[in-house]
Amino acid sequence: MATHYDLLGVPRDAKLTDMTRAYNRHHREATREDAAPDLKRETVLREAYETLSHPDRRERYDASLVAPDRRRRSRTRAVLIGAVGATVAGSYLLFAKPVPEPVLQSRVPQ
């Protein structure tokens, strides 16, 4: 899924002036006379610009982008640890020497 930064074509550390220029450029392209009207694209661009141009909204949006990255890394880490654990347990069971059963000596009455 494309982020607001991707839609506007700016990096995450872009300044407000860069975002404004990018928004105006995309808006001009979307509303040209020879272009087919695309209300959905205009709405998405406007929403992206409004979110990123307001400092508090931008901060909340950036925080929402970090959470999925952390979840994906945590899931990957859990799968990796599980695979290593299964490999160690499997190799232990496969290569461990069986413990011999103790031999019980029977007493013979004399």
Gaussian input, Z-matrix of N, CA and C with variables (Angstrom, degrees):
# hf/3-21g

backbone

0 1
 N
 C     1     B1
 C     2     B2     1     A1
 N     3     B3     2     A2     1     D1
 C     4     B4     3     A3     2     D2
 C     5     B5     4     A4     3     D3
 N     6     B6     5     A5     4     D4
 C     7     B7     6     A6     5     D5
 C     8     B8     7     A7     6     D6
 N     9     B9     8     A8     7     D7
 C    10    B10     9     A9     8     D8
 C    11    B11    10    A10     9     D9
 N    12    B12    11    A11    10    D10
 C    13    B13    12    A12    11    D11
 C    14    B14    13    A13    12    D12
 N    15    B15    14    A14    13    D13
 C    16    B16    15    A15    14    D14
 C    17    B17    16    A16    15    D15
 N    18    B18    17    A17    16    D16
 C    19    B19    18    A18    17    D17
 C    20    B20    19    A19    18    D18
 N    21    B21    20    A20    19    D19
 C    22    B22    21    A21    20    D20
 C    23    B23    22    A22    21    D21
 N    24    B24    23    A23    22    D22
 C    25    B25    24    A24    23    D23
 C    26    B26    25    A25    24    D24
 N    27    B27    26    A26    25    D25
 C    28    B28    27    A27    26    D26
 C    29    B29    28    A28    27    D27
 N    30    B30    29    A29    28    D28
 C    31    B31    30    A30    29    D29
 C    32    B32    31    A31    30    D30
 N    33    B33    32    A32    31    D31
 C    34    B34    33    A33    32    D32
 C    35    B35    34    A34    33    D33
 N    36    B36    35    A35    34    D34
 C    37    B37    36    A36    35    D35
 C    38    B38    37    A37    36    D36
 N    39    B39    38    A38    37    D37
 C    40    B40    39    A39    38    D38
 C    41    B41    40    A40    39    D39
 N    42    B42    41    A41    40    D40
 C    43    B43    42    A42    41    D41
 C    44    B44    43    A43    42    D42
 N    45    B45    44    A44    43    D43
 C    46    B46    45    A45    44    D44
 C    47    B47    46    A46    45    D45
 N    48    B48    47    A47    46    D46
 C    49    B49    48    A48    47    D47
 C    50    B50    49    A49    48    D48
 N    51    B51    50    A50    49    D49
 C    52    B52    51    A51    50    D50
 C    53    B53    52    A52    51    D51
 N    54    B54    53    A53    52    D52
 C    55    B55    54    A54    53    D53
 C    56    B56    55    A55    54    D54
 N    57    B57    56    A56    55    D55
 C    58    B58    57    A57    56    D56
 C    59    B59    58    A58    57    D57
 N    60    B60    59    A59    58    D58
 C    61    B61    60    A60    59    D59
 C    62    B62    61    A61    60    D60
 N    63    B63    62    A62    61    D61
 C    64    B64    63    A63    62    D62
 C    65    B65    64    A64    63    D63
 N    66    B66    65    A65    64    D64
 C    67    B67    66    A66    65    D65
 C    68    B68    67    A67    66    D66
 N    69    B69    68    A68    67    D67
 C    70    B70    69    A69    68    D68
 C    71    B71    70    A70    69    D69
 N    72    B72    71    A71    70    D70
 C    73    B73    72    A72    71    D71
 C    74    B74    73    A73    72    D72
 N    75    B75    74    A74    73    D73
 C    76    B76    75    A75    74    D74
 C    77    B77    76    A76    75    D75
 N    78    B78    77    A77    76    D76
 C    79    B79    78    A78    77    D77
 C    80    B80    79    A79    78    D78
 N    81    B81    80    A80    79    D79
 C    82    B82    81    A81    80    D80
 C    83    B83    82    A82    81    D81
 N    84    B84    83    A83    82    D82
 C    85    B85    84    A84    83    D83
 C    86    B86    85    A85    84    D84
 N    87    B87    86    A86    85    D85
 C    88    B88    87    A87    86    D86
 C    89    B89    88    A88    87    D87
 N    90    B90    89    A89    88    D88
 C    91    B91    90    A90    89    D89
 C    92    B92    91    A91    90    D90
 N    93    B93    92    A92    91    D91
 C    94    B94    93    A93    92    D92
 C    95    B95    94    A94    93    D93
 N    96    B96    95    A95    94    D94
 C    97    B97    96    A96    95    D95
 C    98    B98    97    A97    96    D96
 N    99    B99    98    A98    97    D97
 C   100   B100    99    A99    98    D98
 C   101   B101   100   A100    99    D99
 N   102   B102   101   A101   100   D100
 C   103   B103   102   A102   101   D101
 C   104   B104   103   A103   102   D102
 N   105   B105   104   A104   103   D103
 C   106   B106   105   A105   104   D104
 C   107   B107   106   A106   105   D105
 N   108   B108   107   A107   106   D106
 C   109   B109   108   A108   107   D107
 C   110   B110   109   A109   108   D108
 N   111   B111   110   A110   109   D109
 C   112   B112   111   A111   110   D110
 C   113   B113   112   A112   111   D111
 N   114   B114   113   A113   112   D112
 C   115   B115   114   A114   113   D113
 C   116   B116   115   A115   114   D114
 N   117   B117   116   A116   115   D115
 C   118   B118   117   A117   116   D116
 C   119   B119   118   A118   117   D117
 N   120   B120   119   A119   118   D118
 C   121   B121   120   A120   119   D119
 C   122   B122   121   A121   120   D120
 N   123   B123   122   A122   121   D121
 C   124   B124   123   A123   122   D122
 C   125   B125   124   A124   123   D123
 N   126   B126   125   A125   124   D124
 C   127   B127   126   A126   125   D125
 C   128   B128   127   A127   126   D126
 N   129   B129   128   A128   127   D127
 C   130   B130   129   A129   128   D128
 C   131   B131   130   A130   129   D129
 N   132   B132   131   A131   130   D130
 C   133   B133   132   A132   131   D131
 C   134   B134   133   A133   132   D132
 N   135   B135   134   A134   133   D133
 C   136   B136   135   A135   134   D134
 C   137   B137   136   A136   135   D135
 N   138   B138   137   A137   136   D136
 C   139   B139   138   A138   137   D137
 C   140   B140   139   A139   138   D138
 N   141   B141   140   A140   139   D139
 C   142   B142   141   A141   140   D140
 C   143   B143   142   A142   141   D141
 N   144   B144   143   A143   142   D142
 C   145   B145   144   A144   143   D143
 C   146   B146   145   A145   144   D144
 N   147   B147   146   A146   145   D145
 C   148   B148   147   A147   146   D146
 C   149   B149   148   A148   147   D147
 N   150   B150   149   A149   148   D148
 C   151   B151   150   A150   149   D149
 C   152   B152   151   A151   150   D150
 N   153   B153   152   A152   151   D151
 C   154   B154   153   A153   152   D152
 C   155   B155   154   A154   153   D153
 N   156   B156   155   A155   154   D154
 C   157   B157   156   A156   155   D155
 C   158   B158   157   A157   156   D156
 N   159   B159   158   A158   157   D157
 C   160   B160   159   A159   158   D158
 C   161   B161   160   A160   159   D159
 N   162   B162   161   A161   160   D160
 C   163   B163   162   A162   161   D161
 C   164   B164   163   A163   162   D162
 N   165   B165   164   A164   163   D163
 C   166   B166   165   A165   164   D164
 C   167   B167   166   A166   165   D165
 N   168   B168   167   A167   166   D166
 C   169   B169   168   A168   167   D167
 C   170   B170   169   A169   168   D168
 N   171   B171   170   A170   169   D169
 C   172   B172   171   A171   170   D170
 C   173   B173   172   A172   171   D171
 N   174   B174   173   A173   172   D172
 C   175   B175   174   A174   173   D173
 C   176   B176   175   A175   174   D174
 N   177   B177   176   A176   175   D175
 C   178   B178   177   A177   176   D176
 C   179   B179   178   A178   177   D177
 N   180   B180   179   A179   178   D178
 C   181   B181   180   A180   179   D179
 C   182   B182   181   A181   180   D180
 N   183   B183   182   A182   181   D181
 C   184   B184   183   A183   182   D182
 C   185   B185   184   A184   183   D183
 N   186   B186   185   A185   184   D184
 C   187   B187   186   A186   185   D185
 C   188   B188   187   A187   186   D186
 N   189   B189   188   A188   187   D187
 C   190   B190   189   A189   188   D188
 C   191   B191   190   A190   189   D189
 N   192   B192   191   A191   190   D190
 C   193   B193   192   A192   191   D191
 C   194   B194   193   A193   192   D192
 N   195   B195   194   A194   193   D193
 C   196   B196   195   A195   194   D194
 C   197   B197   196   A196   195   D195
 N   198   B198   197   A197   196   D196
 C   199   B199   198   A198   197   D197
 C   200   B200   199   A199   198   D198
 N   201   B201   200   A200   199   D199
 C   202   B202   201   A201   200   D200
 C   203   B203   202   A202   201   D201
 N   204   B204   203   A203   202   D202
 C   205   B205   204   A204   203   D203
 C   206   B206   205   A205   204   D204
 N   207   B207   206   A206   205   D205
 C   208   B208   207   A207   206   D206
 C   209   B209   208   A208   207   D207
 N   210   B210   209   A209   208   D208
 C   211   B211   210   A210   209   D209
 C   212   B212   211   A211   210   D210
 N   213   B213   212   A212   211   D211
 C   214   B214   213   A213   212   D212
 C   215   B215   214   A214   213   D213
 N   216   B216   215   A215   214   D214
 C   217   B217   216   A216   215   D215
 C   218   B218   217   A217   216   D216
 N   219   B219   218   A218   217   D217
 C   220   B220   219   A219   218   D218
 C   221   B221   220   A220   219   D219
 N   222   B222   221   A221   220   D220
 C   223   B223   222   A222   221   D221
 C   224   B224   223   A223   222   D222
 N   225   B225   224   A224   223   D223
 C   226   B226   225   A225   224   D224
 C   227   B227   226   A226   225   D225
 N   228   B228   227   A227   226   D226
 C   229   B229   228   A228   227   D227
 C   230   B230   229   A229   228   D228
 N   231   B231   230   A230   229   D229
 C   232   B232   231   A231   230   D230
 C   233   B233   232   A232   231   D231
 N   234   B234   233   A233   232   D232
 C   235   B235   234   A234   233   D233
 C   236   B236   235   A235   234   D234
 N   237   B237   236   A236   235   D235
 C   238   B238   237   A237   236   D236
 C   239   B239   238   A238   237   D237
 N   240   B240   239   A239   238   D238
 C   241   B241   240   A240   239   D239
 C   242   B242   241   A241   240   D240
 N   243   B243   242   A242   241   D241
 C   244   B244   243   A243   242   D242
 C   245   B245   244   A244   243   D243
 N   246   B246   245   A245   244   D244
 C   247   B247   246   A246   245   D245
 C   248   B248   247   A247   246   D246
 N   249   B249   248   A248   247   D247
 C   250   B250   249   A249   248   D248
 C   251   B251   250   A250   249   D249
 N   252   B252   251   A251   250   D250
 C   253   B253   252   A252   251   D251
 C   254   B254   253   A253   252   D252
 N   255   B255   254   A254   253   D253
 C   256   B256   255   A255   254   D254
 C   257   B257   256   A256   255   D255
 N   258   B258   257   A257   256   D256
 C   259   B259   258   A258   257   D257
 C   260   B260   259   A259   258   D258
 N   261   B261   260   A260   259   D259
 C   262   B262   261   A261   260   D260
 C   263   B263   262   A262   261   D261
 N   264   B264   263   A263   262   D262
 C   265   B265   264   A264   263   D263
 C   266   B266   265   A265   264   D264
 N   267   B267   266   A266   265   D265
 C   268   B268   267   A267   266   D266
 C   269   B269   268   A268   267   D267
 N   270   B270   269   A269   268   D268
 C   271   B271   270   A270   269   D269
 C   272   B272   271   A271   270   D270
 N   273   B273   272   A272   271   D271
 C   274   B274   273   A273   272   D272
 C   275   B275   274   A274   273   D273
 N   276   B276   275   A275   274   D274
 C   277   B277   276   A276   275   D275
 C   278   B278   277   A277   276   D276
 N   279   B279   278   A278   277   D277
 C   280   B280   279   A279   278   D278
 C   281   B281   280   A280   279   D279
 N   282   B282   281   A281   280   D280
 C   283   B283   282   A282   281   D281
 C   284   B284   283   A283   282   D282
 N   285   B285   284   A284   283   D283
 C   286   B286   285   A285   284   D284
 C   287   B287   286   A286   285   D285
 N   288   B288   287   A287   286   D286
 C   289   B289   288   A288   287   D287
 C   290   B290   289   A289   288   D288
 N   291   B291   290   A290   289   D289
 C   292   B292   291   A291   290   D290
 C   293   B293   292   A292   291   D291
 N   294   B294   293   A293   292   D292
 C   295   B295   294   A294   293   D293
 C   296   B296   295   A295   294   D294
 N   297   B297   296   A296   295   D295
 C   298   B298   297   A297   296   D296
 C   299   B299   298   A298   297   D297
 N   300   B300   299   A299   298   D298
 C   301   B301   300   A300   299   D299
 C   302   B302   301   A301   300   D300
 N   303   B303   302   A302   301   D301
 C   304   B304   303   A303   302   D302
 C   305   B305   304   A304   303   D303
 N   306   B306   305   A305   304   D304
 C   307   B307   306   A306   305   D305
 C   308   B308   307   A307   306   D306
 N   309   B309   308   A308   307   D307
 C   310   B310   309   A309   308   D308
 C   311   B311   310   A310   309   D309
 N   312   B312   311   A311   310   D310
 C   313   B313   312   A312   311   D311
 C   314   B314   313   A313   312   D312
 N   315   B315   314   A314   313   D313
 C   316   B316   315   A315   314   D314
 C   317   B317   316   A316   315   D315
 N   318   B318   317   A317   316   D316
 C   319   B319   318   A318   317   D317
 C   320   B320   319   A319   318   D318
 N   321   B321   320   A320   319   D319
 C   322   B322   321   A321   320   D320
 C   323   B323   322   A322   321   D321
 N   324   B324   323   A323   322   D322
 C   325   B325   324   A324   323   D323
 C   326   B326   325   A325   324   D324
 N   327   B327   326   A326   325   D325
 C   328   B328   327   A327   326   D326
 C   329   B329   328   A328   327   D327

   B1=1.4450
   B2=1.5290
   B3=1.3009
   B4=1.4578
   B5=1.5328
   B6=1.3086
   B7=1.4609
   B8=1.5323
   B9=1.3239
   B10=1.4656
   B11=1.5292
   B12=1.3136
   B13=1.4612
   B14=1.5261
   B15=1.3289
   B16=1.4654
   B17=1.5267
   B18=1.3231
   B19=1.4642
   B20=1.5264
   B21=1.3314
   B22=1.4682
   B23=1.5244
   B24=1.3018
   B25=1.4631
   B26=1.5181
   B27=1.3262
   B28=1.4648
   B29=1.5341
   B30=1.3410
   B31=1.4698
   B32=1.5269
   B33=1.3217
   B34=1.4703
   B35=1.5193
   B36=1.3190
   B37=1.4603
   B38=1.5255
   B39=1.3322
   B40=1.4659
   B41=1.5252
   B42=1.3149
   B43=1.4629
   B44=1.5239
   B45=1.3215
   B46=1.4606
   B47=1.5243
   B48=1.3222
   B49=1.4698
   B50=1.5264
   B51=1.3337
   B52=1.4645
   B53=1.5258
   B54=1.3250
   B55=1.4654
   B56=1.5198
   B57=1.3218
   B58=1.4592
   B59=1.5233
   B60=1.3207
   B61=1.4697
   B62=1.5154
   B63=1.3164
   B64=1.4695
   B65=1.5289
   B66=1.3168
   B67=1.4649
   B68=1.5232
   B69=1.3263
   B70=1.4702
   B71=1.5257
   B72=1.3229
   B73=1.4656
   B74=1.5306
   B75=1.3277
   B76=1.4715
   B77=1.5241
   B78=1.3256
   B79=1.4612
   B80=1.5292
   B81=1.3218
   B82=1.4761
   B83=1.5217
   B84=1.3479
   B85=1.4635
   B86=1.5212
   B87=1.3234
   B88=1.4584
   B89=1.5193
   B90=1.3192
   B91=1.4719
   B92=1.5230
   B93=1.3375
   B94=1.4729
   B95=1.5211
   B96=1.3190
   B97=1.4620
   B98=1.5230
   B99=1.3366
   B100=1.4591
   B101=1.5247
   B102=1.3218
   B103=1.4661
   B104=1.5279
   B105=1.3131
   B106=1.4611
   B107=1.5275
   B108=1.3222
   B109=1.4681
   B110=1.5283
   B111=1.3113
   B112=1.4581
   B113=1.5289
   B114=1.3283
   B115=1.4603
   B116=1.5270
   B117=1.3319
   B118=1.4634
   B119=1.5228
   B120=1.3263
   B121=1.4732
   B122=1.5263
   B123=1.3249
   B124=1.4641
   B125=1.5301
   B126=1.3333
   B127=1.4593
   B128=1.5291
   B129=1.3287
   B130=1.4673
   B131=1.5298
   B132=1.3271
   B133=1.4677
   B134=1.5318
   B135=1.3284
   B136=1.4624
   B137=1.5288
   B138=1.3331
   B139=1.4640
   B140=1.5280
   B141=1.3304
   B142=1.4662
   B143=1.5261
   B144=1.3243
   B145=1.4626
   B146=1.5246
   B147=1.3280
   B148=1.4633
   B149=1.5257
   B150=1.3216
   B151=1.4623
   B152=1.5211
   B153=1.3278
   B154=1.4623
   B155=1.5275
   B156=1.3264
   B157=1.4609
   B158=1.5305
   B159=1.3062
   B160=1.4677
   B161=1.5315
   B162=1.3447
   B163=1.4767
   B164=1.5311
   B165=1.3417
   B166=1.4680
   B167=1.5227
   B168=1.3235
   B169=1.4716
   B170=1.5281
   B171=1.3210
   B172=1.4673
   B173=1.5280
   B174=1.3245
   B175=1.4602
   B176=1.5328
   B177=1.3368
   B178=1.4714
   B179=1.5251
   B180=1.3334
   B181=1.4640
   B182=1.5287
   B183=1.3342
   B184=1.4634
   B185=1.5296
   B186=1.3310
   B187=1.4679
   B188=1.5241
   B189=1.3280
   B190=1.4704
   B191=1.5199
   B192=1.3179
   B193=1.4666
   B194=1.5180
   B195=1.3177
   B196=1.4627
   B197=1.5203
   B198=1.3130
   B199=1.4603
   B200=1.5278
   B201=1.3324
   B202=1.4684
   B203=1.5233
   B204=1.3219
   B205=1.4608
   B206=1.5231
   B207=1.3150
   B208=1.4655
   B209=1.5156
   B210=1.3452
   B211=1.4616
   B212=1.5158
   B213=1.3225
   B214=1.4582
   B215=1.5218
   B216=1.3365
   B217=1.4648
   B218=1.5177
   B219=1.3289
   B220=1.4607
   B221=1.5239
   B222=1.3154
   B223=1.4592
   B224=1.5183
   B225=1.3200
   B226=1.4645
   B227=1.5244
   B228=1.3195
   B229=1.4562
   B230=1.5229
   B231=1.3236
   B232=1.4634
   B233=1.5283
   B234=1.3199
   B235=1.4670
   B236=1.5222
   B237=1.3090
   B238=1.4661
   B239=1.5281
   B240=1.3125
   B241=1.4639
   B242=1.5263
   B243=1.3157
   B244=1.4534
   B245=1.5179
   B246=1.3377
   B247=1.4672
   B248=1.5261
   B249=1.3206
   B250=1.4657
   B251=1.5294
   B252=1.3074
   B253=1.4605
   B254=1.5201
   B255=1.3242
   B256=1.4643
   B257=1.5242
   B258=1.3223
   B259=1.4688
   B260=1.5261
   B261=1.3119
   B262=1.4678
   B263=1.5226
   B264=1.3194
   B265=1.4648
   B266=1.5251
   B267=1.3232
   B268=1.4599
   B269=1.5106
   B270=1.3117
   B271=1.4650
   B272=1.5347
   B273=1.3144
   B274=1.4612
   B275=1.5297
   B276=1.3186
   B277=1.4631
   B278=1.5259
   B279=1.3046
   B280=1.4599
   B281=1.5242
   B282=1.3134
   B283=1.4628
   B284=1.5274
   B285=1.2915
   B286=1.4643
   B287=1.5329
   B288=1.3103
   B289=1.4666
   B290=1.5234
   B291=1.3214
   B292=1.4626
   B293=1.5331
   B294=1.2720
   B295=1.4584
   B296=1.5277
   B297=1.3360
   B298=1.4726
   B299=1.5254
   B300=1.3210
   B301=1.4561
   B302=1.5290
   B303=1.3038
   B304=1.4647
   B305=1.5354
   B306=1.3168
   B307=1.4625
   B308=1.5187
   B309=1.2849
   B310=1.4526
   B311=1.5296
   B312=1.2655
   B313=1.4611
   B314=1.5221
   B315=1.2812
   B316=1.4578
   B317=1.5232
   B318=1.2557
   B319=1.4729
   B320=1.5278
   B321=1.2435
   B322=1.4663
   B323=1.5266
   B324=1.3345
   B325=1.4640
   B326=1.5192
   B327=1.2530
   B328=1.4761
   B329=1.4810
   A1=108.67
   A2=116.07
   A3=121.14
   A4=110.21
   A5=115.45
   A6=120.40
   A7=108.81
   A8=115.24
   A9=119.39
   A10=110.30
   A11=116.23
   A12=119.85
   A13=110.41
   A14=116.13
   A15=120.20
   A16=111.30
   A17=116.47
   A18=120.19
   A19=111.26
   A20=115.54
   A21=118.87
   A22=112.10
   A23=117.22
   A24=120.46
   A25=113.43
   A26=115.87
   A27=120.73
   A28=109.09
   A29=117.78
   A30=119.74
   A31=110.23
   A32=116.11
   A33=120.56
   A34=113.04
   A35=118.27
   A36=120.17
   A37=111.95
   A38=118.09
   A39=121.94
   A40=110.71
   A41=114.16
   A42=120.56
   A43=109.12
   A44=115.59
   A45=121.25
   A46=111.36
   A47=117.47
   A48=119.45
   A49=111.23
   A50=117.04
   A51=120.28
   A52=111.26
   A53=116.31
   A54=119.97
   A55=111.34
   A56=116.59
   A57=120.32
   A58=110.26
   A59=116.64
   A60=119.93
   A61=111.36
   A62=116.82
   A63=120.98
   A64=110.25
   A65=117.12
   A66=120.41
   A67=110.27
   A68=116.65
   A69=119.73
   A70=111.51
   A71=117.11
   A72=120.52
   A73=110.94
   A74=116.67
   A75=120.27
   A76=111.22
   A77=116.93
   A78=120.78
   A79=110.60
   A80=116.88
   A81=119.91
   A82=111.44
   A83=116.25
   A84=120.02
   A85=111.42
   A86=116.54
   A87=120.09
   A88=112.82
   A89=117.38
   A90=120.20
   A91=113.31
   A92=117.46
   A93=119.11
   A94=109.88
   A95=115.01
   A96=119.27
   A97=111.72
   A98=117.81
   A99=119.89
   A100=113.02
   A101=118.07
   A102=121.52
   A103=109.96
   A104=115.78
   A105=120.05
   A106=108.64
   A107=116.92
   A108=118.79
   A109=110.88
   A110=115.16
   A111=121.09
   A112=107.81
   A113=114.55
   A114=120.85
   A115=111.45
   A116=116.88
   A117=120.03
   A118=110.76
   A119=117.42
   A120=120.81
   A121=110.49
   A122=116.63
   A123=119.80
   A124=110.68
   A125=116.61
   A126=121.00
   A127=111.10
   A128=116.36
   A129=120.47
   A130=110.37
   A131=116.80
   A132=120.19
   A133=111.16
   A134=116.21
   A135=119.89
   A136=110.46
   A137=116.87
   A138=120.67
   A139=111.12
   A140=116.51
   A141=120.32
   A142=110.37
   A143=116.81
   A144=119.89
   A145=111.06
   A146=117.54
   A147=120.23
   A148=111.08
   A149=116.48
   A150=119.89
   A151=111.29
   A152=116.64
   A153=120.00
   A154=113.31
   A155=117.80
   A156=119.19
   A157=112.19
   A158=117.96
   A159=121.57
   A160=108.00
   A161=118.56
   A162=120.97
   A163=114.92
   A164=117.87
   A165=119.62
   A166=111.52
   A167=115.78
   A168=119.41
   A169=110.55
   A170=115.74
   A171=119.22
   A172=110.80
   A173=116.53
   A174=120.29
   A175=110.83
   A176=116.73
   A177=120.13
   A178=111.02
   A179=116.69
   A180=120.55
   A181=110.45
   A182=117.58
   A183=121.18
   A184=110.94
   A185=116.35
   A186=119.69
   A187=110.70
   A188=117.33
   A189=119.71
   A190=111.31
   A191=117.44
   A192=120.05
   A193=111.60
   A194=117.85
   A195=121.76
   A196=110.73
   A197=118.79
   A198=122.11
   A199=113.24
   A200=120.92
   A201=118.73
   A202=112.56
   A203=118.20
   A204=120.57
   A205=110.28
   A206=117.32
   A207=121.40
   A208=111.16
   A209=116.68
   A210=119.51
   A211=110.71
   A212=117.26
   A213=120.83
   A214=110.19
   A215=117.05
   A216=119.77
   A217=111.20
   A218=117.41
   A219=120.52
   A220=110.51
   A221=117.17
   A222=120.96
   A223=110.14
   A224=117.45
   A225=121.33
   A226=110.32
   A227=116.58
   A228=121.04
   A229=110.46
   A230=118.27
   A231=121.80
   A232=110.76
   A233=117.10
   A234=120.34
   A235=110.12
   A236=116.86
   A237=120.93
   A238=111.24
   A239=117.07
   A240=120.58
   A241=110.34
   A242=117.78
   A243=120.96
   A244=112.25
   A245=116.47
   A246=120.17
   A247=110.78
   A248=116.69
   A249=119.83
   A250=109.75
   A251=117.74
   A252=121.17
   A253=111.69
   A254=117.08
   A255=120.28
   A256=110.96
   A257=117.69
   A258=121.24
   A259=110.79
   A260=117.24
   A261=120.70
   A262=110.44
   A263=117.58
   A264=120.37
   A265=110.74
   A266=116.78
   A267=120.18
   A268=112.30
   A269=117.60
   A270=119.96
   A271=110.69
   A272=118.16
   A273=120.88
   A274=109.87
   A275=115.88
   A276=119.09
   A277=111.91
   A278=116.62
   A279=120.99
   A280=112.20
   A281=116.73
   A282=120.24
   A283=114.83
   A284=118.85
   A285=120.70
   A286=108.98
   A287=115.54
   A288=120.11
   A289=108.76
   A290=116.27
   A291=117.33
   A292=110.38
   A293=115.99
   A294=121.92
   A295=107.18
   A296=116.99
   A297=118.01
   A298=110.53
   A299=113.47
   A300=118.02
   A301=108.86
   A302=118.03
   A303=119.29
   A304=110.29
   A305=114.40
   A306=120.56
   A307=107.82
   A308=115.55
   A309=120.36
   A310=108.77
   A311=116.32
   A312=120.04
   A313=108.04
   A314=114.15
   A315=117.75
   A316=110.65
   A317=115.78
   A318=120.19
   A319=109.27
   A320=113.87
   A321=119.78
   A322=107.55
   A323=118.40
   A324=119.62
   A325=110.71
   A326=119.60
   A327=122.66
   A328=112.32
   D1=132.99
   D2=-177.39
   D3=-76.11
   D4=138.56
   D5=177.60
   D6=-84.68
   D7=171.25
   D8=176.96
   D9=-62.06
   D10=-33.92
   D11=178.86
   D12=-64.79
   D13=-41.19
   D14=178.45
   D15=-64.90
   D16=-40.01
   D17=-179.36
   D18=-62.16
   D19=-41.25
   D20=-179.99
   D21=-83.78
   D22=-17.03
   D23=179.81
   D24=75.93
   D25=37.37
   D26=179.44
   D27=-124.88
   D28=154.67
   D29=176.44
   D30=-74.86
   D31=166.84
   D32=-177.47
   D33=-66.52
   D34=-22.91
   D35=179.83
   D36=-98.53
   D37=20.84
   D38=-177.90
   D39=-67.71
   D40=147.23
   D41=177.79
   D42=-84.47
   D43=167.74
   D44=-177.93
   D45=-60.92
   D46=-38.78
   D47=-179.36
   D48=-64.51
   D49=-38.96
   D50=177.90
   D51=-64.81
   D52=-40.23
   D53=178.78
   D54=-67.41
   D55=-38.06
   D56=178.94
   D57=-64.62
   D58=-44.65
   D59=177.60
   D60=-60.72
   D61=-44.36
   D62=-179.53
   D63=-64.33
   D64=-42.94
   D65=179.16
   D66=-62.58
   D67=-47.03
   D68=-179.97
   D69=-61.19
   D70=-39.83
   D71=178.48
   D72=-62.91
   D73=-48.30
   D74=179.65
   D75=-65.96
   D76=-37.73
   D77=179.57
   D78=-65.10
   D79=-42.28
   D80=177.25
   D81=-61.65
   D82=-41.88
   D83=178.96
   D84=-64.55
   D85=-38.42
   D86=-177.01
   D87=-75.12
   D88=-25.47
   D89=-175.84
   D90=-110.00
   D91=18.21
   D92=176.32
   D93=-61.85
   D94=156.88
   D95=-179.60
   D96=-68.73
   D97=-35.58
   D98=-177.34
   D99=-86.25
   D100=-2.53
   D101=179.42
   D102=-92.59
   D103=146.10
   D104=176.29
   D105=-69.56
   D106=138.90
   D107=-179.14
   D108=-65.28
   D109=131.26
   D110=179.91
   D111=-129.95
   D112=87.65
   D113=-175.56
   D114=-64.31
   D115=-36.02
   D116=-179.14
   D117=-64.13
   D118=-44.13
   D119=-180.00
   D120=-64.65
   D121=-42.82
   D122=178.78
   D123=-60.79
   D124=-42.10
   D125=-179.21
   D126=-65.09
   D127=-43.57
   D128=-179.39
   D129=-65.37
   D130=-41.56
   D131=178.78
   D132=-63.97
   D133=-43.13
   D134=-179.97
   D135=-64.31
   D136=-42.45
   D137=178.51
   D138=-62.40
   D139=-42.76
   D140=178.99
   D141=-62.58
   D142=-45.09
   D143=-179.03
   D144=-65.35
   D145=-43.18
   D146=-179.09
   D147=-64.10
   D148=-38.26
   D149=179.49
   D150=-67.23
   D151=-45.78
   D152=-174.75
   D153=-79.93
   D154=-20.50
   D155=-178.65
   D156=-83.34
   D157=-17.72
   D158=178.57
   D159=-96.16
   D160=121.53
   D161=-173.33
   D162=-57.20
   D163=-43.21
   D164=-178.87
   D165=-68.61
   D166=-42.95
   D167=178.47
   D168=-63.48
   D169=-40.24
   D170=-179.55
   D171=-63.94
   D172=-40.61
   D173=179.59
   D174=-63.06
   D175=-43.82
   D176=177.91
   D177=-65.31
   D178=-39.67
   D179=179.33
   D180=-64.20
   D181=-44.56
   D182=178.25
   D183=-61.01
   D184=-38.83
   D185=178.28
   D186=-65.66
   D187=-35.01
   D188=179.11
   D189=-70.75
   D190=-23.83
   D191=177.95
   D192=-76.85
   D193=-27.49
   D194=-177.12
   D195=-75.06
   D196=-37.82
   D197=-175.37
   D198=-58.23
   D199=-48.02
   D200=178.58
   D201=-62.27
   D202=-34.03
   D203=177.76
   D204=-63.39
   D205=-42.11
   D206=179.59
   D207=-65.95
   D208=-41.54
   D209=179.46
   D210=-62.99
   D211=-41.51
   D212=-179.55
   D213=-64.79
   D214=-41.93
   D215=178.26
   D216=-65.41
   D217=-39.34
   D218=179.36
   D219=-65.41
   D220=-41.84
   D221=179.22
   D222=-64.32
   D223=-42.78
   D224=178.78
   D225=-62.82
   D226=-42.86
   D227=179.14
   D228=-62.77
   D229=-42.05
   D230=-179.75
   D231=-64.92
   D232=-41.56
   D233=178.49
   D234=-64.42
   D235=-41.92
   D236=179.68
   D237=-63.57
   D238=-45.62
   D239=179.15
   D240=-64.21
   D241=-40.07
   D242=177.51
   D243=-63.30
   D244=-41.04
   D245=179.26
   D246=-65.61
   D247=-42.30
   D248=178.55
   D249=-64.36
   D250=-42.64
   D251=179.10
   D252=-62.53
   D253=-43.47
   D254=178.55
   D255=-64.76
   D256=-37.65
   D257=178.46
   D258=-65.69
   D259=-44.46
   D260=179.43
   D261=-64.25
   D262=-45.04
   D263=-179.44
   D264=-65.03
   D265=-42.02
   D266=179.23
   D267=-64.94
   D268=-42.11
   D269=179.66
   D270=-68.79
   D271=-33.59
   D272=176.93
   D273=-64.20
   D274=-46.54
   D275=-179.54
   D276=-67.13
   D277=-33.05
   D278=-177.60
   D279=-76.61
   D280=-41.21
   D281=-172.05
   D282=-105.69
   D283=-4.39
   D284=-179.08
   D285=-71.48
   D286=137.88
   D287=178.57
   D288=-76.56
   D289=135.74
   D290=179.68
   D291=-69.74
   D292=143.88
   D293=178.98
   D294=-80.05
   D295=124.15
   D296=-179.40
   D297=-68.41
   D298=145.64
   D299=178.89
   D300=-75.40
   D301=141.74
   D302=-179.89
   D303=-67.84
   D304=139.56
   D305=179.68
   D306=-88.92
   D307=122.50
   D308=179.35
   D309=-93.55
   D310=126.37
   D311=178.47
   D312=-89.34
   D313=132.14
   D314=179.05
   D315=-87.87
   D316=143.16
   D317=178.95
   D318=-88.20
   D319=130.96
   D320=178.56
   D321=-101.35
   D322=123.99
   D323=179.61
   D324=-69.44
   D325=142.08
   D326=-177.68
   D327=-107.37

